[in-house]
Amino acid sequence: MTENNKLLRTMSEYSGSKRPVCTTRKGRYAAAIVPLDDLEAMQALEDAMDVKAARESLRDAEENGGTMDAEAFFESLDKEASDR
């Protein structure tokens, strides 16, 4: 059975399940199939976190005269990306 067929079989077996299914590779978790409701909740949480970060950035900009030099701006973007 091909890997694709195994994945399709696993997805159909658990499609009605309300719990995540984890796959392993070399004894370690490699991936997860999560219910769509859980995925949507995770995306909504991430969106809320992005809004909070944007509001904090606006507040910081207002407190610091509303400007930021380009170097500091790109450094903050790099830091946020590496924190994720």
MMTF fields as JSON, N, C-alpha, C and O atoms, coordinates in Angstrom:
{
  "mmtfVersion": "1.0.0",
  "mmtfProducer": "UNKNOWN",
  "numBonds": 335,
  "numAtoms": 336,
  "numGroups": 84,
  "numChains": 1,
  "numModels": 1,
  "chainsPerModel": [1],
  "groupsPerChain": [84],
  "chainIdList": ["A"],
  "bondAtomList": [4, 2, 8, 6, 12, 10, 16, 14, 20, 18, 24, 22, 28, 26, 32, 30, 36, 34, 40, 38, 44, 42, 48, 46, 52, 50, 56, 54, 60, 58, 64, 62, 68, 66, 72, 70, 76, 74, 80, 78, 84, 82, 88, 86, 92, 90, 96, 94, 100, 98, 104, 102, 108, 106, 112, 110, 116, 114, 120, 118, 124, 122, 128, 126, 132, 130, 136, 134, 140, 138, 144, 142, 148, 146, 152, 150, 156, 154, 160, 158, 164, 162, 168, 166, 172, 170, 176, 174, 180, 178, 184, 182, 188, 186, 192, 190, 196, 194, 200, 198, 204, 202, 208, 206, 212, 210, 216, 214, 220, 218, 224, 222, 228, 226, 232, 230, 236, 234, 240, 238, 244, 242, 248, 246, 252, 250, 256, 254, 260, 258, 264, 262, 268, 266, 272, 270, 276, 274, 280, 278, 284, 282, 288, 286, 292, 290, 296, 294, 300, 298, 304, 302, 308, 306, 312, 310, 316, 314, 320, 318, 324, 322, 328, 326, 332, 330],
  "bondOrderList": [1, 1, 1, 1, 1, 1, 1, 1, 1, 1, 1, 1, 1, 1, 1, 1, 1, 1, 1, 1, 1, 1, 1, 1, 1, 1, 1, 1, 1, 1, 1, 1, 1, 1, 1, 1, 1, 1, 1, 1, 1, 1, 1, 1, 1, 1, 1, 1, 1, 1, 1, 1, 1, 1, 1, 1, 1, 1, 1, 1, 1, 1, 1, 1, 1, 1, 1, 1, 1, 1, 1, 1, 1, 1, 1, 1, 1, 1, 1, 1, 1, 1, 1],
  "groupList": [{"groupName": "MET", "atomNameList": ["N", "CA", "C", "O"], "elementList": ["N", "C", "C", "O"], "formalChargeList": [0, 0, 0, 0], "bondAtomList": [1, 0, 2, 1, 3, 2], "bondOrderList": [1, 1, 2], "singleLetterCode": "M", "chemCompType": "L-PEPTIDE LINKING"}, {"groupName": "THR", "atomNameList": ["N", "CA", "C", "O"], "elementList": ["N", "C", "C", "O"], "formalChargeList": [0, 0, 0, 0], "bondAtomList": [1, 0, 2, 1, 3, 2], "bondOrderList": [1, 1, 2], "singleLetterCode": "T", "chemCompType": "L-PEPTIDE LINKING"}, {"groupName": "GLU", "atomNameList": ["N", "CA", "C", "O"], "elementList": ["N", "C", "C", "O"], "formalChargeList": [0, 0, 0, 0], "bondAtomList": [1, 0, 2, 1, 3, 2], "bondOrderList": [1, 1, 2], "singleLetterCode": "E", "chemCompType": "L-PEPTIDE LINKING"}, {"groupName": "ASN", "atomNameList": ["N", "CA", "C", "O"], "elementList": ["N", "C", "C", "O"], "formalChargeList": [0, 0, 0, 0], "bondAtomList": [1, 0, 2, 1, 3, 2], "bondOrderList": [1, 1, 2], "singleLetterCode": "N", "chemCompType": "L-PEPTIDE LINKING"}, {"groupName": "LYS", "atomNameList": ["N", "CA", "C", "O"], "elementList": ["N", "C", "C", "O"], "formalChargeList": [0, 0, 0, 0], "bondAtomList": [1, 0, 2, 1, 3, 2], "bondOrderList": [1, 1, 2], "singleLetterCode": "K", "chemCompType": "L-PEPTIDE LINKING"}, {"groupName": "LEU", "atomNameList": ["N", "CA", "C", "O"], "elementList": ["N", "C", "C", "O"], "formalChargeList": [0, 0, 0, 0], "bondAtomList": [1, 0, 2, 1, 3, 2], "bondOrderList": [1, 1, 2], "singleLetterCode": "L", "chemCompType": "L-PEPTIDE LINKING"}, {"groupName": "ARG", "atomNameList": ["N", "CA", "C", "O"], "elementList": ["N", "C", "C", "O"], "formalChargeList": [0, 0, 0, 0], "bondAtomList": [1, 0, 2, 1, 3, 2], "bondOrderList": [1, 1, 2], "singleLetterCode": "R", "chemCompType": "L-PEPTIDE LINKING"}, {"groupName": "SER", "atomNameList": ["N", "CA", "C", "O"], "elementList": ["N", "C", "C", "O"], "formalChargeList": [0, 0, 0, 0], "bondAtomList": [1, 0, 2, 1, 3, 2], "bondOrderList": [1, 1, 2], "singleLetterCode": "S", "chemCompType": "L-PEPTIDE LINKING"}, {"groupName": "TYR", "atomNameList": ["N", "CA", "C", "O"], "elementList": ["N", "C", "C", "O"], "formalChargeList": [0, 0, 0, 0], "bondAtomList": [1, 0, 2, 1, 3, 2], "bondOrderList": [1, 1, 2], "singleLetterCode": "Y", "chemCompType": "L-PEPTIDE LINKING"}, {"groupName": "GLY", "atomNameList": ["N", "CA", "C", "O"], "elementList": ["N", "C", "C", "O"], "formalChargeList": [0, 0, 0, 0], "bondAtomList": [1, 0, 2, 1, 3, 2], "bondOrderList": [1, 1, 2], "singleLetterCode": "G", "chemCompType": "PEPTIDE LINKING"}, {"groupName": "PRO", "atomNameList": ["N", "CA", "C", "O"], "elementList": ["N", "C", "C", "O"], "formalChargeList": [0, 0, 0, 0], "bondAtomList": [1, 0, 2, 1, 3, 2], "bondOrderList": [1, 1, 2], "singleLetterCode": "P", "chemCompType": "L-PEPTIDE LINKING"}, {"groupName": "VAL", "atomNameList": ["N", "CA", "C", "O"], "elementList": ["N", "C", "C", "O"], "formalChargeList": [0, 0, 0, 0], "bondAtomList": [1, 0, 2, 1, 3, 2], "bondOrderList": [1, 1, 2], "singleLetterCode": "V", "chemCompType": "L-PEPTIDE LINKING"}, {"groupName": "CYS", "atomNameList": ["N", "CA", "C", "O"], "elementList": ["N", "C", "C", "O"], "formalChargeList": [0, 0, 0, 0], "bondAtomList": [1, 0, 2, 1, 3, 2], "bondOrderList": [1, 1, 2], "singleLetterCode": "C", "chemCompType": "L-PEPTIDE LINKING"}, {"groupName": "ALA", "atomNameList": ["N", "CA", "C", "O"], "elementList": ["N", "C", "C", "O"], "formalChargeList": [0, 0, 0, 0], "bondAtomList": [1, 0, 2, 1, 3, 2], "bondOrderList": [1, 1, 2], "singleLetterCode": "A", "chemCompType": "L-PEPTIDE LINKING"}, {"groupName": "ILE", "atomNameList": ["N", "CA", "C", "O"], "elementList": ["N", "C", "C", "O"], "formalChargeList": [0, 0, 0, 0], "bondAtomList": [1, 0, 2, 1, 3, 2], "bondOrderList": [1, 1, 2], "singleLetterCode": "I", "chemCompType": "L-PEPTIDE LINKING"}, {"groupName": "ASP", "atomNameList": ["N", "CA", "C", "O"], "elementList": ["N", "C", "C", "O"], "formalChargeList": [0, 0, 0, 0], "bondAtomList": [1, 0, 2, 1, 3, 2], "bondOrderList": [1, 1, 2], "singleLetterCode": "D", "chemCompType": "L-PEPTIDE LINKING"}, {"groupName": "GLN", "atomNameList": ["N", "CA", "C", "O"], "elementList": ["N", "C", "C", "O"], "formalChargeList": [0, 0, 0, 0], "bondAtomList": [1, 0, 2, 1, 3, 2], "bondOrderList": [1, 1, 2], "singleLetterCode": "Q", "chemCompType": "L-PEPTIDE LINKING"}, {"groupName": "PHE", "atomNameList": ["N", "CA", "C", "O"], "elementList": ["N", "C", "C", "O"], "formalChargeList": [0, 0, 0, 0], "bondAtomList": [1, 0, 2, 1, 3, 2], "bondOrderList": [1, 1, 2], "singleLetterCode": "F", "chemCompType": "L-PEPTIDE LINKING"}],
  "groupTypeList": [0, 1, 2, 3, 3, 4, 5, 5, 6, 1, 0, 7, 2, 8, 7, 9, 7, 4, 6, 10, 11, 12, 1, 1, 6, 4, 9, 6, 8, 13, 13, 13, 14, 11, 10, 5, 15, 15, 5, 2, 13, 0, 16, 13, 5, 2, 15, 13, 0, 15, 11, 4, 13, 13, 6, 2, 7, 5, 6, 15, 13, 2, 2, 3, 9, 9, 1, 0, 15, 13, 2, 13, 17, 17, 2, 7, 5, 15, 4, 2, 13, 7, 15, 6],
  "groupIdList": [1, 2, 3, 4, 5, 6, 7, 8, 9, 10, 11, 12, 13, 14, 15, 16, 17, 18, 19, 20, 21, 22, 23, 24, 25, 26, 27, 28, 29, 30, 31, 32, 33, 34, 35, 36, 37, 38, 39, 40, 41, 42, 43, 44, 45, 46, 47, 48, 49, 50, 51, 52, 53, 54, 55, 56, 57, 58, 59, 60, 61, 62, 63, 64, 65, 66, 67, 68, 69, 70, 71, 72, 73, 74, 75, 76, 77, 78, 79, 80, 81, 82, 83, 84],
  "secStructList": [7, 7, 2, 2, 2, 2, 2, 2, 2, 2, 2, 2, 2, 2, 6, 6, 7, 1, 1, 7, 3, 3, 3, 3, 3, 6, 6, 3, 3, 3, 3, 3, 3, 7, 7, 2, 2, 2, 2, 2, 2, 2, 2, 2, 2, 2, 2, 2, 2, 2, 2, 2, 2, 2, 2, 2, 2, 2, 2, 2, 2, 2, 2, 6, 6, 6, 7, 7, 7, 2, 2, 2, 2, 2, 2, 2, 2, 2, 2, 2, 2, 2, 2, 7],
  "xCoordList": [0.848, 0.0, 0.899, 1.849, 0.593, 1.406, 1.154, 0.138, 2.099, 1.949, 0.693, -0.001, 0.402, -0.786, -2.046, -2.963, -2.096, -3.261, -3.402, -4.515, -2.272, -2.322, -2.893, -3.713, -2.448, -2.941, -4.433, -5.183, -4.866, -6.289, -7.118, -8.199, -6.623, -7.336, -7.434, -8.497, -6.338, -6.335, -7.301, -8.049, -7.286, -8.194, -9.647, -10.471, -9.975, -11.372, -11.777, -12.93, -10.851, -11.16, -11.455, -12.308, -10.758, -10.873, -11.636, -11.675, -12.24, -12.877, -13.99, -14.235, -14.66, -15.724, -15.248, -16.021, -13.977, -13.426, -13.272, -13.029, -13.412, -13.222, -11.862, -11.649, -10.949, -9.624, -8.56, -8.788, -7.406, -6.346, -5.726, -5.743, -5.189, -4.477, -3.039, -2.796, -2.092, -0.684, 0.008, -0.262, 0.897, 1.722, 3.136, 3.541, 3.873, 5.241, 6.211, 5.862, 7.431, 8.527, 9.722, 10.124, 10.276, 11.415, 11.091, 11.942, 9.845, 9.439, 9.106, 8.851, 9.104, 8.797, 7.605, 7.413, 6.799, 5.672, 6.179, 7.131, 5.53, 5.95, 4.867, 5.171, 3.611, 2.506, 1.239, 1.175, 0.225, -1.062, -2.188, -2.098, -3.235, -4.479, -5.439, -5.715, -5.952, -6.841, -8.225, -8.363, -9.255, -10.605, -10.671, -9.984, -11.493, -11.609, -11.981, -11.468, -12.865, -13.238, -12.017, -11.886, -11.119, -9.904, -8.997, -8.436, -8.853, -8.029, -8.568, -7.807, -9.876, -10.483, -10.282, -10.056, -10.363, -10.135, -8.683, -8.419, -7.74, -6.329, -6.067, -5.309, -6.697, -6.521, -7.113, -6.524, -8.267, -8.885, -7.997, -7.852, -7.406, -6.5, -5.277, -4.85, -4.716, -3.56, -3.924, -3.15, -5.103, -5.56, -5.687, -5.282, -6.248, -6.406, -5.044, -4.87, -4.088, -2.741, -2.105, -1.41, -2.346, -1.822, -2.439, -1.741, -3.743, -4.417, -3.84, -3.582, -3.64, -3.067, -1.676, -1.353, -0.856, 0.493, 0.443, 1.247, -0.493, -0.628, -1.038, -0.521, -1.968, -2.392, -1.241, -1.069, -0.451, 0.703, 1.714, 2.313, 1.903, 2.83, 2.344, 3.13, 1.047, 0.492, 0.659, 1.021, 0.391, 0.543, 2.006, 2.288, 2.93, 4.352, 4.733, 5.483, 4.215, 4.527, 3.998, 4.677, 2.785, 2.209, 3.023, 3.229, 3.483, 4.257, 5.647, 6.249, 6.165, 7.526, 7.529, 8.471, 6.5, 6.46, 5.915, 5.928, 5.443, 4.797, 5.728, 5.273, 7.015, 7.935, 8.888, 9.096, 9.461, 10.471, 11.394, 10.926, 12.702, 13.582, 13.502, 13.137, 13.839, 13.673, 14.441, 13.928, 15.652, 16.456, 15.767, 15.702, 15.257, 14.554, 13.287, 12.942, 12.59, 11.367, 11.654, 10.976, 12.658, 12.956, 13.525, 13.291, 14.261, 14.741, 13.57, 13.583, 12.55, 11.387, 10.611, 10.095, 10.525, 9.863, 10.619, 10.016, 11.949, 12.763, 12.592, 12.494, 12.554, 12.389, 11.036, 10.951, 9.966, 8.635, 8.583, 7.984, 9.204, 9.194, 9.962, 9.546, 11.075, 11.859, 11.199, 11.463, 10.337, 9.624, 8.512, 8.053, 8.079, 6.968, 7.44, 6.641],
  "yCoordList": [-1.172, 0.0, 1.242, 1.328, 2.186, 3.399, 4.302, 4.181, 5.207, 6.153, 6.998, 7.291, 7.388, 8.193, 7.414, 7.967, 6.134, 5.309, 5.135, 5.14, 4.979, 4.854, 6.125, 6.065, 7.27, 8.536, 8.684, 9.077, 8.376, 8.474, 7.539, 7.913, 6.325, 5.382, 5.914, 5.848, 6.437, 6.994, 8.161, 8.27, 9.04, 10.186, 9.737, 10.308, 8.734, 8.294, 7.595, 7.701, 6.883, 6.209, 7.21, 6.959, 8.335, 9.293, 10.558, 11.501, 10.6, 11.838, 12.31, 13.514, 11.419, 11.817, 11.992, 12.38, 11.708, 11.785, 13.232, 14.119, 13.461, 14.8, 14.919, 15.818, 14.023, 14.085, 14.063, 13.511, 14.657, 14.663, 13.28, 12.461, 13.042, 11.804, 12.197, 13.02, 11.612, 11.937, 10.813, 9.634, 11.198, 10.219, 10.331, 11.379, 9.24, 9.242, 8.862, 8.203, 9.304, 8.917, 8.685, 9.57, 7.506, 7.133, 7.302, 7.715, 6.977, 7.006, 8.379, 8.512, 9.409, 10.768, 11.295, 10.953, 12.138, 12.738, 13.543, 14.315, 13.352, 14.037, 14.962, 16.012, 14.579, 15.378, 15.011, 14.005, 15.86, 15.596, 15.948, 16.898, 15.172, 15.475, 15.898, 15.134, 17.131, 17.649, 17.892, 18.178, 17.779, 18.093, 19.533, 20.415, 19.757, 21.077, 22.146, 23.263, 21.826, 22.798, 23.246, 24.425, 22.3, 22.639, 23.539, 24.506, 23.222, 24.045, 25.468, 26.431, 25.596, 26.928, 27.692, 28.901, 26.996, 27.643, 28.101, 29.19, 27.276, 27.664, 28.876, 29.772, 28.903, 30.046, 31.315, 32.389, 31.202, 32.363, 32.875, 34.084, 31.962, 32.358, 33.075, 34.096, 32.541, 33.187, 34.585, 35.529, 34.708, 36.027, 36.999, 38.157, 36.531, 37.382, 37.811, 38.952, 36.898, 37.235, 38.283, 39.184, 38.16, 39.146, 40.519, 41.531, 40.558, 41.83, 42.451, 43.653, 41.626, 42.132, 42.716, 43.791, 42.007, 42.497, 43.803, 44.704, 43.91, 45.141, 46.304, 47.413, 46.047, 47.109, 47.554, 48.743, 46.571, 46.911, 47.736, 48.668, 47.395, 48.154, 49.578, 50.525, 49.726, 51.077, 51.891, 53.066, 51.253, 51.938, 52.347, 53.466, 51.434, 51.759, 52.917, 53.81, 52.9, 53.972, 55.309, 56.33, 55.306, 56.547, 57.075, 58.282, 56.16, 56.565, 57.055, 57.839, 56.596, 56.952, 57.931, 57.947, 58.736, 59.751, 59.264, 60.012, 58.047, 57.54, 57.121, 56.82, 57.093, 56.684, 55.615, 55.437, 54.911, 53.903, 53.875, 53.853, 53.875, 53.84, 52.468, 51.48, 52.415, 51.202, 50.026, 48.907, 50.256, 49.163, 48.531, 47.306, 49.349, 48.829, 48.096, 47.07, 48.619, 47.982, 46.576, 45.621, 46.45, 45.14, 44.185, 42.979, 44.697, 43.852, 43.311, 42.149, 44.149, 43.683, 42.628, 41.676, 42.795, 41.772, 40.455, 39.391, 40.528, 39.311, 38.618, 37.392, 39.389, 38.804, 38.122, 37.007, 38.784, 38.182, 36.891, 35.909, 36.885, 35.686, 34.55, 33.394, 34.86, 33.801, 33.292, 32.166, 34.11, 33.685, 32.696, 31.978, 32.646, 31.761, 30.405, 29.529],
  "zCoordList": [0.0, 0.0, 0.0, 0.777, -0.866, -0.952, 0.252, 0.937, 0.495, 1.605, 1.434, 2.407, 0.197, -0.067, 0.298, 0.903, -0.066, 0.266, 1.775, 2.3, 2.474, 3.933, 4.558, 5.474, 4.051, 4.577, 4.314, 5.207, 3.106, 2.778, 3.649, 4.106, 3.884, 4.741, 6.167, 6.785, 6.686, 8.04, 8.143, 9.114, 7.138, 7.156, 7.145, 7.859, 6.356, 6.304, 7.597, 8.016, 8.236, 9.498, 10.613, 11.465, 10.608, 11.702, 11.33, 12.119, 10.152, 9.692, 10.623, 10.708, 11.311, 12.229, 13.654, 14.529, 13.891, 15.239, 15.683, 14.864, 16.962, 17.524, 18.204, 19.018, 17.874, 18.483, 17.388, 16.311, 17.657, 16.653, 16.487, 17.406, 15.32, 15.021, 14.704, 13.822, 15.418, 15.206, 14.456, 14.681, 13.567, 12.87, 13.422, 13.925, 13.318, 13.821, 12.714, 11.735, 12.912, 12.036, 12.946, 13.703, 12.865, 13.711, 15.19, 15.979, 15.561, 16.957, 17.517, 18.714, 16.665, 17.126, 16.346, 15.179, 17.006, 16.307, 15.114, 15.231, 13.967, 12.744, 12.206, 11.64, 12.379, 11.845, 12.592, 13.298, 12.414, 13.054, 12.101, 11.324, 12.176, 11.481, 12.58, 13.505, 12.472, 13.505, 12.929, 11.74, 13.767, 13.292, 12.783, 13.298, 11.783, 11.169, 12.19, 12.121, 13.138, 14.175, 14.972, 15.303, 15.283, 16.025, 15.193, 15.708, 13.909, 13.03, 12.964, 13.06, 12.8, 12.731, 14.036, 14.016, 15.169, 16.466, 16.591, 17.1, 16.131, 16.18, 15.293, 15.665, 14.116, 13.221, 13.829, 13.709, 14.477, 15.122, 16.255, 16.434, 17.017, 18.094, 17.533, 18.071, 16.455, 15.836, 15.328, 15.482, 14.724, 14.261, 15.432, 15.325, 16.548, 17.732, 18.273, 18.701, 18.252, 18.71, 17.791, 18.261, 16.477, 15.53, 15.777, 15.722, 16.049, 16.332, 17.599, 17.648, 18.622, 19.877, 19.632, 20.137, 18.857, 18.564, 17.778, 18.019, 16.842, 16.058, 16.955, 16.817, 17.873, 18.799, 19.696, 19.964, 20.158, 20.995, 20.207, 20.744, 18.939, 18.093, 17.892, 17.943, 17.664, 17.511, 18.787, 18.741, 19.931, 21.212, 21.422, 21.851, 21.118, 21.248, 20.331, 20.727, 19.108, 18.159, 18.659, 18.546, 19.213, 19.741, 20.918, 21.05, 21.772, 22.944, 22.567, 23.3, 21.422, 21.006, 19.838, 19.045, 19.728, 18.69, 17.359, 16.381, 17.3, 16.092, 14.979, 13.876, 15.242, 14.181, 14.677, 15.877, 13.713, 14.01, 12.802, 11.663, 13.039, 11.878, 11.212, 11.851, 9.944, 9.141, 9.723, 9.742, 10.197, 10.741, 11.95, 12.053, 12.856, 14.036, 13.625, 14.212, 12.614, 12.131, 11.613, 11.992, 10.749, 10.18, 11.226, 11.146, 12.194, 13.289, 14.1, 14.508, 14.339, 15.099, 14.315, 14.899, 12.987, 12.166, 12.221, 12.36, 12.11, 12.182, 13.523, 13.578, 14.612, 15.946, 16.068, 16.583, 15.596, 15.664, 14.859, 15.298, 13.688, 12.844, 13.503, 13.42, 14.156, 14.798, 16.071, 16.493, 16.694, 17.901, 17.579, 18.467, 16.345, 15.972, 15.694, 15.365]
}
